[in-house]
Amino acid sequence: MDKQENVIVVNTDTIESDNSWVAPVMAIGAVLGALTGLGAAYLLVQRSKKRGETPNLSAIEGIKLGLLVFGLLRQVSMLGSGEEK
């Protein structure tokens, strides 16, 4: 029987990727994050004014908020990946 040789060819050419989209996406994300934070602070101030007290968050509220933000970031990271939960 004849021996069959397997030949592996490795392409060592460097692939240049177009990263011109990274800076605009980061800038848009920063602006949207700042606007979202500003909106959240506005709502917190309005709630405090309505109650007639200074704004304060309890530890439980902070944990709930952190988990909600974490879940939101997880969902954003999955956008366009085609994966379902």
ABEGO torsion letter per residue (X at the ends): XBBBBBBBBBBABBBBBBAAAAAAAAAAAAAAAAAAAAAAAAAAAAAAAAAGBBBBBBAAAAAAAAAAAAAAAAAAAABGAGBBX
